[in-house]
Each structure stands twice: as C-alpha cells, then as structure tokens.
Amino acid sequence: MSGMLKSSILRKVVMALSGLFLVSFLLLHFSINLSSVIDPELFNQWSHFMGYNPLVQYVAQPILIAGVIVHFVMGFILEAQNRAARGKGYVQYKGSANAPWVSRNMLLSGGVVLAFLALHFYDFWVHEMTYKYVDALPEDPARYYEETVAKFVPMWRTVIYMISFFLLALHLWHGFASSFQSMGINNKYTPALVKFAKFYAIVIPGGFAFIALYHHLNHLAH
C-alpha cells in the first residue's frame, strides 16, 4: 500500500511539473502570437527564429512534445485510478456536492484540448515540416504572418479555436492552481500563487481567442 501511495504521489508530481512546463511555454507562445496583432514584421522575425534555430528545433521542440505526451498520459492514468478506487460507489458519487464541475471534468476538458492540439499541429507544425523538409522550399522570413492570417479566414476554424481556448481556460482554472498542491507547496505565498493561476487561466486563453478573432475580423474588413 505504501508503494502504491508513493507511486500515485509521484504520478501527480510528474503531471504537475509537466503542466507547469506547458504553462511556461504557453506564455511564450502567446507573446509571439500577440506580436502578429501589434507588429507583423516582428511576428515574422520571431517565427523565423523559432522555425530555423537549431536549439529550438532539435532540443526545445522534442522536449515540448514529450511534455505534452507525459502530461496527458499521466492525466488519463490518474483519472482511471480515481475511477477504479471509487469502484461501485462511483455511481452514487455526488461529485457536485464535493467539487466544482471543472475539477470533476478535467479529463473531458483535457481531451478536448488534446484534440485541439492535434488540429493546431496540423495547421502549423505539419505545414512547417512540409514546407521545409517535404517540399524543401527556400527560407522566406516574411511568410509567417500571411500564413497565420490565412488559417483564421474560415469562420468554422476560428469558432473551433475560440471554443478550444474557452475549454483550455477551464482546464487551467483548476489544473494550474492544483499543481501547487500536488507539489506540496503550502505556505504564506500559496494564496497569491493561486490567484495568479486563476488570473493566468483567464487572460492567456482569452488573449489567444482575441488574436484568432482579430485576424478573422481584420480579414473581413479588408
């Protein structure tokens, strides 16, 4: 039993650490994407650097992909363990009386976010790999802004992105704050950290949704 408990705790810590790593990347990703609204030329410069820098491509990118895989695999494993631990009593489990909807449906919101990531990878990462390694086209540092805007021309894709960002916000609302608890952080700074996590969960996904809607509407205006 002691070994199982330690294993469960270890899984929660790994999930929390991978989640915090992804939260850090999300902030960087948001900063770069926001530049597409402020200064398209700066966005092109940042995107070209991220797309051709060897350290980013062959070190940071594989680590990021591994982080995504580890986080979601741990999430599904922990959810399966929780359901198995409840056993037959799960049918009678009154979750709404003990926890908010967000915390009870992390697997659902996480699954939708994972599906969104698949679309996002298809829209941008697969396109980038095809451009560089399949079609072997020459470097064009000025292509990224127009390629990004083109993705948000169709209304259906913009709507999907905005819905996904809303569910990402729900996922972060509980997940980011609870990661501190999973890591055993409980001191005088904890309330401030939790407030920051809630603030982050609203502002960053909301910012991504704004960027998608901005490019869609800006295209219609022109």
C-alpha positions, 0 to 999 in steps of 0.5 A: 500500500505504501508503494502504491501511495508513493507511486500515485504521489509521484504520478501527480508530481510528474503531471504537475511539473509537466503542466507547469512546463506547458504553462511556461511555454504557453506564455511564450507562445502567446507573446509571439502570437500577440506580436502578429496583432501589434507588429507583423514584421516582428511576428515574422522575425520571431517565427523565423527564429523559432522555425530555423534555430537549431536549439529550438528545433532539435532540443526545445521542440522534442522536449515540448512534445514529450511534455505534452505526451507525459502530461496527458498520459499521466492525466488519463492514468490518474483519472482511471485510478480515481475511477477504479478506487471509487469502484461501485460507489462511483455511481452514487458519487455526488461529485457536485456536492464535493467539487466544482464541475471543472475539477470533476471534468478535467479529463473531458476538458483535457481531451478536448484540448488534446484534440485541439492540439492535434488540429493546431499541429496540423495547421502549423507544425505539419505545414512547417515540416512540409514546407521545409523538409517535404517540399524543401522550399527556400527560407522566406522570413516574411511568410509567417504572418500571411500564413497565420492570417490565412488559417483564421479566414474560415469562420468554422476554424476560428469558432473551433479555436475560440471554443478550444481556448474557452475549454483550455481556460477551464482546464487551467482554472483548476489544473494550474492552481492544483499543481501547487498542491500536488507539489506540496507547496503550502505556505504564506505565498500559496494564496497569491500563487493561486490567484495568479493561476486563476488570473493566468487561466483567464487572460492567456486563453482569452488573449489567444481567442482575441488574436484568432478573432482579430485576424478573422475580423481584420480579414473581413474588413479588408 
